[in-house]
């Protein structure tokens, strides 16, 4: 049974999926850092020195339950 599990895990599709998940998580962190630490401060400077940290958009009406 251990050989079967090892053979399944070593197939290309499982390894490709694992690599894709790791790269996706890393890319998400890089994108978040880029926006939070570089893009938003630059937009704040261009917009006259305002602080954009509390800025948010609501795309639809909030549903309260």
Buried (B, 14 or more C-beta within 10 A) or exposed (E): EEEEEEEEEEEEEEEEEEEEEEEEEEEEEEEEEEEEEEEBEEEBEEEEEEEEEEEEEEEEEEEEE
